[in-house]
């Protein structure tokens, strides 16, 4: 490609670029990608108003959908609200393990495990040196929480991480 330098930027011309030689097989989709996935509507306007030298007059379907654009705009949809809501403390406890942290604490802790009571939204946080300590922290949490409210934990909900699949949790 050839381009004229304008301060700290090179201005390229599609007319002198190698793409000019391949104009027989050009499509609106190809130009959509070449121009950084510009919207098909704007691409159509650019063609009709001859805003870019070397941009051929092509048929543009403004309702076209580019898979790359869709992938780039994709995001996680929110989870549906749960139909179940705990009616008493410790009926449902949510738990997750986070880590390893980049920097271990002064005590050498690299992980943390949380336990959240669905009913009260109380949160217990425990720090651990290894993920394998999760069951020990659960036993510690269980003893404290059950004695506080004089009820037993009925259900422990997790993300099925490996730390929860140990036989001890069964």
ABEGO torsion letter per residue (X at the ends): XBBBBBEABBBBBAAABAAAAAAAABBAAAAAAAAGGBBAAAAAAAAAAGABBGBBBBBBBAABBBAAAAAAABBBBBBBBBABBBABBGABBBBBBBOBBABBBAAGBABBBBBBBAAAGBBBBBBBABAAAAAAAAAAAAAAAAAAAGBBBABBBBAGBAAAABAAAX
